[in-house]
Amino acid sequence: MGETCAEPQLLVDLAEWASNKIDVDGALRDSARLSFIDTAACVVAGATTSQGRGVGAASRRLQSGGSALLTALHVGAAAHVLDFDDYELRGSTHPSAPLIGAILALADPGAHTVGDLLDGYVVGYQTIIELGHQLGYSHYEVGWHATSTIGTVGAAMAAGHLIGLCGTQLAHAAALATSMASGLKAQFGTDAKALHAGFAARAGVEAAALAEQGLLANPAVFEAPFGMPHLFRGPSSPGQPFGRPNRRALVTDPPLRKPWPCCSYAHRVIDAALTASQDLGDRLAQIRRVELTMAEPFFRVASFRRPSDPSQARFSATFCVASALADGAVTPLTFSPAQLERADIRELEALVDVELYDAAETVTDLCPQHPDHLRVHLHHGPSVDITVADVPGGPSRPMPAEDIIAKYVACGGNPDTARRALDAEGSADCNAIVDCFTATPHDHSQNGQQSNQ
C-alpha cells in the first residue's frame, strides 16, 4: 500500500519541536495566560446556559465525577456555547475551547505547574496555526467547522505535551487525531456547534492517551495521498508546508478575543451599528431603511434572518445590527428569548437590506481588504455611513488584559482569581489557573456584560 509510505514531514517536525526544542518565553506565556482567563470567562458564563447544564448533566450521568474525556467535552462545549470564546484567522478556528478543554481534563495539581499548562497551550496553538496555514480559509469556506477538524489535532498535541509524550508519541497522537477530525458548518445555529469544540477537546485527550499506550497511526498523514490536506482542502487551499515556520505563532498570529457573545462575522457590523446608534441619538424612529454590505463568504455564516432562537440569533448579522441600533449595546441579554420577541427589534430588523459583494479568490478570514459597510437612511436628514475594516479584538484592535479581566468578572468570575492566574510564577501549582474555571457562576442573564467599543 504505497499510499501510506510518504515521508513524514509536518506532524513529525512539529512533534520533534514540541518534545525537544520548545523555548517558551515570557511573551508567549503572557499571551497564553490571557487565553486561559478569556476562556474561563466563557466557561463560567456558558455553564449556566441550558446547553451548558445539559452537557454537565450528561457528564454526571455517564460517570459520577466525570472522567478526563467527559471533562474535556464539558469544558470545551461550555467555553463555546455563547460564541464568546476567542478565534484565530489562519485556520479559522476557535482555538482555546478545545485546547484548554483538553489541558484542564488532564491537569494534575500534584504533577503540573502553571508553566506546564501554558506550554501545552503554546504547543497546541502552534499546531493549529501551522495546519491552518496549510489548509487555508478555503477549508472553512467549503463547509468544514475548522474548530472541530484542525482544533482536534491541536488538542492532541496540547494534551500529549502536557502528559510528557516523546516526539514519536506526539506525532502518532496528532496523526490519530486526524482520523477523529470532523464538524460541519451546517450545524451552525444549533447546539451541535458548541459541542464541536467539546468533541475536539475530548478527541485530543483520547488520541494522546492512545499514543501513550503505543497505538500507532500514519505520521505522514499530511504528506500521503488521500491524507488530510487532500480530503479537507478547498479550491484555494495552499496545500503545501510553508517552509520553516516561525514557532512563535501565539505572538505573531495571536488569538482574537471577543467583546460580544456572537459570531465573529457579526462583530464588524455590530461595531458599525453601535457607532451609528451614538450618531442617531433619539432619532431611531426616523430610520426608514438600513443597508448592510458584506462580503458573501462572511455573511453566509451569519445569515439567519428573523432568528427563532438564541442560537440562530448569534448567527444573524441583521438581528445583531437591529439590537445594537435599538439598545446601543450588545450583551448576553441581547440573545435571550425575551429579546427575540421585542417588537421594536423585529421592526428594525425588517428594515435591514443586505447587499453582498463577491470576495477575491485570495480572500482570507475577516481580512480588512473586505470590509463591512452600514448605511442608515432616515426619513429626514442625511444618512449615517459607517465602514469597519478591522474587527474589534483583532490584531489592530486587541483587547487589553484589563478588558479581559472585566469580561471574566461580568461573566461571573472573581477579579482576584483572574489576577492571581496572570501573576502566578510558571513554577506555581497549576491550581492558580484551574481555579479560574471553578468559580461559582451566576446566571449570565442577570449580569450586564460590558457593551465595549
C-alpha positions in Angstrom: 0.0 0.0 0.0 2.3 2.8 -1.3 -0.3 5.4 -0.4 0.9 5.4 3.2 4.6 5.5 2.6 5.1 9.2 2.1 8.0 10.7 4.0 6.6 12.2 7.3 7.2 16.0 7.5 4.7 18.3 9.1 3.5 16.3 12.1 6.9 14.8 12.8 8.6 18.2 12.6 6.0 19.7 15.0 6.3 16.8 17.4 10.1 17.0 17.4 9.9 20.7 18.2 7.3 20.3 20.9 9.1 17.5 22.7 12.7 18.7 22.5 13.2 22.2 21.2 10.3 24.3 22.6 11.5 27.5 24.2 8.5 29.3 25.7 9.5 32.8 26.6 7.6 35.4 28.7 5.7 36.9 25.7 4.3 33.6 24.6 3.3 32.6 28.2 1.7 36.0 28.8 -0.4 35.6 25.7 -1.3 32.0 26.8 -2.4 33.3 30.2 -4.8 35.8 28.6 -6.3 32.9 26.6 -6.9 31.0 29.8 -8.6 33.9 31.5 -10.7 34.8 28.4 -11.8 31.2 28.1 -12.6 30.9 31.8 -15.0 33.8 31.4 -16.8 31.9 28.6 -16.9 28.6 30.6 -18.2 30.3 33.8 -21.0 32.1 31.8 -21.6 29.1 29.4 -22.1 26.7 32.3 -25.3 28.4 33.3 -27.0 28.1 29.9 -29.4 25.3 29.1 -26.7 23.7 26.8 -24.0 24.0 29.4 -26.2 22.5 32.1 -27.2 19.7 29.7 -23.6 18.7 28.9 -22.8 18.9 32.6 -25.7 16.6 33.5 -24.8 14.2 30.7 -21.3 14.0 32.1 -22.5 13.3 35.6 -25.0 10.7 34.2 -22.3 8.9 32.3 -19.8 8.8 35.1 -20.1 10.2 38.6 -17.4 12.9 39.0 -16.6 12.8 35.3 -13.6 11.2 33.5 -11.0 13.1 31.7 -12.9 12.6 28.4 -16.1 14.0 29.9 -14.3 16.9 31.5 -12.8 17.8 28.1 -16.2 17.6 26.5 -17.8 19.7 29.2 -15.2 22.4 29.3 -14.8 22.6 25.5 -18.5 22.9 24.9 -19.2 25.3 27.8 -16.4 27.6 26.5 -18.0 27.8 23.1 -21.7 27.7 23.9 -22.1 31.5 24.0 -19.8 32.0 21.0 -17.9 34.4 23.3 -14.6 32.5 23.1 -11.5 33.6 21.1 -10.8 32.7 17.5 -7.9 32.9 15.1 -7.7 33.8 11.4 -5.0 31.5 9.9 -7.1 28.3 10.4 -10.5 29.9 11.1 -10.8 28.1 14.4 -11.9 28.8 18.0 -8.6 27.5 19.4 -8.8 28.0 23.2 -12.0 26.0 23.7 -10.6 22.6 22.5 -7.1 23.3 23.7 -8.0 24.3 27.2 -10.7 21.7 27.4 -8.0 19.0 26.7 -5.5 20.6 29.1 -7.8 21.0 32.0 -9.0 17.4 31.6 -5.5 16.2 32.3 -4.2 18.9 34.6 -2.9 17.4 37.9 -2.1 19.8 40.7 0.3 17.2 42.1 2.3 16.9 38.9 1.7 20.0 36.8 2.7 23.6 37.2 1.3 26.8 35.7 4.1 26.7 33.2 3.2 23.2 32.1 -0.4 24.3 31.3 0.8 27.4 29.4 3.4 25.4 27.5 0.9 22.8 26.5 -1.3 25.6 25.2 1.6 27.1 23.2 2.2 23.8 21.5 -1.5 23.2 20.7 -1.9 26.7 19.3 1.2 26.5 17.2 -0.1 23.3 15.7 -3.4 24.9 14.8 -1.7 27.8 13.1 0.6 25.6 11.1 -2.2 23.3 10.0 -4.4 26.3 9.3 -1.8 27.8 7.1 -1.7 24.6 5.0 -5.4 24.2 4.6 -6.2 27.9 4.4 -9.5 29.7 4.7 -10.9 27.6 1.8 -11.1 24.6 4.2 -13.6 26.6 6.3 -15.4 28.2 3.4 -16.3 24.8 1.7 -18.1 23.8 4.9 -15.8 22.3 7.5 -16.0 23.7 11.0 -12.3 24.1 11.5 -12.5 24.2 15.3 -13.5 20.5 15.1 -11.1 19.5 12.4 -7.8 21.4 12.9 -8.7 22.0 16.6 -8.8 18.3 17.2 -5.2 17.9 16.1 -4.1 20.9 18.2 -5.8 19.5 21.2 -4.0 16.2 20.8 -0.7 17.9 20.7 -1.5 20.1 23.7 -2.7 17.1 25.7 0.3 15.0 24.6 2.8 17.6 25.5 1.2 18.1 29.0 1.5 14.4 29.8 5.1 14.2 28.6 4.9 12.2 25.4 8.1 11.9 23.4 8.4 13.2 19.9 7.4 9.9 18.2 4.4 9.5 20.5 3.3 13.1 19.9 3.4 12.6 16.1 1.3 9.5 16.4 -1.2 11.3 18.8 -1.6 14.1 16.2 -2.0 11.6 13.4 -4.6 9.6 15.3 -6.5 12.8 15.9 -6.8 13.5 12.2 -9.0 10.4 12.0 -11.3 11.9 14.6 -11.5 15.3 12.9 -15.0 16.3 11.8 -17.5 19.0 12.3 -19.8 20.6 9.7 -20.8 24.3 9.3 -24.3 23.0 8.5 -24.7 22.7 12.3 -24.2 26.4 12.9 -27.2 27.9 14.7 -27.8 24.7 16.7 -26.4 23.2 19.9 -24.1 21.0 17.9 -21.8 23.9 17.1 -20.8 24.3 20.7 -20.4 20.6 21.1 -17.9 20.5 18.2 -15.4 22.3 20.5 -16.1 19.7 23.2 -15.7 16.9 20.7 -12.4 18.2 19.6 -11.1 18.5 23.2 -12.3 15.0 24.0 -10.7 13.5 20.9 -7.4 15.3 21.6 -7.3 13.7 25.1 -8.2 10.3 23.7 -5.6 10.5 20.9 -2.9 11.4 23.4 -3.9 8.6 25.8 -3.9 6.1 22.9 -0.5 7.2 21.7 0.9 7.0 25.2 0.0 3.3 25.3 1.7 2.6 22.0 -1.1 2.9 19.5 0.2 3.9 16.1 -1.1 6.0 13.1 0.5 7.3 9.9 2.6 10.4 10.9 2.8 11.3 7.2 -0.9 11.9 7.0 -0.3 15.4 5.8 2.0 14.3 3.0 0.4 11.0 2.0 -2.0 10.6 -0.9 -5.6 10.7 0.5 -4.2 12.5 3.6 -5.8 15.3 5.4 -5.0 18.1 3.0 -6.1 16.1 0.0 -9.5 15.4 1.5 -10.1 18.5 3.6 -8.8 21.3 1.4 -10.9 23.8 -0.6 -10.3 25.1 -4.1 -7.8 27.7 -2.9 -6.1 25.9 0.0 -2.3 26.3 -0.2 -1.9 22.5 0.4 1.9 22.8 0.9 4.0 23.1 4.0 5.3 26.7 4.4 9.0 26.0 4.9 10.5 26.5 8.3 7.7 28.4 10.2 8.2 30.9 13.0 7.4 28.9 16.1 6.0 31.9 17.9 2.5 31.8 16.4 0.9 32.9 19.7 2.7 36.3 19.3 2.8 36.6 15.5 -0.7 35.2 14.9 -2.4 35.8 18.2 -6.0 34.8 19.0 -8.7 37.4 18.6 -10.8 37.9 21.7 -14.4 38.8 21.6 -16.2 41.8 23.1 -19.6 40.4 22.2 -21.0 36.8 22.6 -21.9 36.0 19.0 -20.5 35.0 15.6 -17.3 36.9 14.8 -18.7 37.7 11.3 -21.3 39.9 13.1 -18.7 41.9 15.1 -17.7 44.5 12.5 -21.4 45.3 11.8 -22.1 45.4 15.5 -19.3 47.9 15.8 -20.7 49.9 12.9 -24.2 49.8 14.4 -23.1 50.9 17.8 -21.3 53.9 16.3 -24.4 54.7 14.2 -26.5 54.4 17.4 -24.4 57.1 19.0 -24.7 59.3 16.0 -28.5 58.9 15.8 -29.3 59.5 19.4 -33.0 59.8 19.8 -33.7 59.6 16.1 -34.4 55.9 15.9 -37.9 56.5 14.8 -36.5 58.4 11.8 -34.9 55.2 10.3 -36.6 54.2 7.0 -34.0 51.7 5.7 -30.7 50.2 6.7 -28.2 48.9 4.1 -25.8 46.3 5.3 -23.0 45.5 2.8 -20.8 42.4 3.4 -18.6 40.0 1.5 -20.6 37.0 0.6 -18.5 34.3 2.4 -18.7 36.3 5.6 -22.4 36.9 5.5 -23.1 33.3 4.6 -22.0 32.2 8.2 -24.2 34.9 9.9 -27.1 34.8 7.5 -30.1 33.9 9.7 -33.0 36.4 9.2 -35.7 36.7 11.9 -34.0 34.2 14.1 -36.3 31.9 16.1 -34.0 31.0 19.0 -30.8 32.4 20.7 -28.5 30.0 18.8 -29.7 31.4 15.5 -29.7 35.0 16.8 -25.9 34.7 17.5 -25.5 33.9 13.8 -27.7 36.7 12.5 -26.0 39.8 11.3 -29.3 41.6 10.7 -30.6 40.8 14.2 -27.3 42.0 15.7 -27.5 45.2 13.8 -31.1 45.9 14.9 -30.3 45.1 18.5 -27.2 47.3 18.5 -29.1 50.2 16.9 -32.0 49.8 19.4 -30.1 49.4 22.6 -26.7 51.0 21.9 -25.1 47.8 23.4 -24.8 44.1 22.8 -24.6 41.8 25.9 -25.6 38.2 26.7 -29.1 39.6 27.3 -29.2 40.5 23.6 -29.6 36.9 22.7 -32.2 36.0 25.3 -35.7 34.7 24.3 -37.2 38.0 25.6 -35.1 40.0 23.2 -36.1 37.8 20.3 -39.8 38.8 21.0 -39.2 42.5 21.2 -41.4 44.2 18.5 -39.1 47.2 18.1 -36.1 45.0 17.2 -38.2 42.9 14.9 -39.4 46.1 13.1 -35.8 47.4 12.9 -34.5 44.1 11.5 -37.2 44.2 8.8 -35.7 47.5 7.6 -32.3 45.9 7.1 -31.5 45.2 3.4 -28.4 43.1 2.8 -26.2 43.7 -0.2 -23.4 41.1 -0.8 -20.3 41.5 -2.9 -18.0 38.8 -4.3 -14.8 38.2 -2.5 -11.5 37.8 -4.3 -10.2 34.3 -4.7 -7.4 35.3 -2.3 -9.8 36.3 0.5 -8.7 35.4 4.0 -10.7 35.3 7.1 -12.1 38.7 8.1 -9.4 40.5 6.1 -9.5 44.3 6.2 -9.5 44.3 2.4 -13.1 43.0 2.5 -14.7 45.5 5.0 -18.4 45.7 6.1 -20.4 48.8 5.5 -23.5 50.1 7.2 -25.7 52.9 5.8 -28.7 54.1 7.8 -31.2 56.1 5.7 -33.5 58.5 7.6 -36.9 60.0 6.6 -35.4 63.4 7.1 -31.8 64.4 7.0 -28.6 62.8 5.7 -27.8 59.1 6.0 -25.3 57.8 8.5 -22.5 55.9 6.9 -20.0 53.6 8.8 -17.4 51.3 7.3 -15.5 48.9 9.5 -12.4 47.0 8.1 -10.6 45.9 11.3 -12.5 43.6 13.6 -12.7 44.6 17.3 -10.5 42.3 19.3 -8.3 41.7 16.3 -4.6 42.3 15.5 -5.0 46.1 15.1 -7.6 46.5 17.9 -6.6 43.9 20.5 -8.5 43.5 23.8 -6.1 44.6 26.7 -5.7 42.4 29.8 -7.9 44.7 31.9 -10.7 44.3 29.5 -10.4 40.5 29.6 -10.5 40.6 33.4 -13.6 42.8 33.2 -15.1 40.3 30.8 -14.3 37.5 33.3 -16.0 39.4 36.1 -19.0 40.3 34.0 -19.4 36.6 33.3 -19.4 35.7 37.0 -15.7 35.4 37.9 -13.8 37.0 40.7 -11.2 39.6 39.6 -8.7 38.5 42.3 -8.8 34.9 40.9 -8.0 36.2 37.4 -5.2 38.4 38.6 -3.6 35.6 40.6 -3.6 33.5 37.4 -2.0 36.3 35.5 0.7 36.9 38.1 1.5 33.3 39.1 5.0 32.2 38.5 5.5 29.4 35.9 6.6 27.1 38.7 3.5 27.6 40.8 0.9 24.9 41.3 -1.4 24.7 38.3 -4.4 25.4 40.5 -3.6 29.1 40.1 -5.1 28.7 36.6 -7.5 25.9 37.2 -9.3 27.9 39.9 -10.5 30.4 37.3 -12.7 27.7 35.8 -14.2 26.6 39.2 -15.6 29.9 40.0 -19.3 29.7 41.2 -21.1 31.2 38.2 -24.2 33.2 38.3 -26.8 33.2 35.5 -25.4 35.3 32.7 -28.9 36.6 32.0 -28.6 38.6 35.3 -25.3 40.3 34.5 -24.7 43.2 32.3 -21.7 42.3 30.2 -19.9 45.4 29.1 -21.0 46.8 25.8 -17.5 47.7 24.7 -16.4 49.7 21.7 
